[in-house]
Amino acid sequence: MLIPHKQLSAEALNNLIEEFVSRDGTDYGWEEISLRQKTEQVRRLLQEGEIAILFDEESGSCNIVPRRELARRGIKPSGDS
């Protein structure tokens, strides 16, 4: 299920983004990028519609995925996710 980022409180959205960018395996290459920079990048990509928040009802977890991943999973994006 898609979760429109605008429907989350500022605190919930920030916590979700921070958890996402600090996961093991998140690699930004050779350049060291601060947590603040990473969260700003993710927030911008959400606002631009390049990525979306996906809630998995089975596991009860959220993930942030590229829009192209939604089509692969057969999920139709709305205009305001």
Summary of the structure (lengths in Angstrom):
residues: 81
radius of gyration: 12.7
end to end distance: 10.5
largest distance: 36.0
contacts: 177
relative contact order: 0.22
helix: 43%
strand: 17%
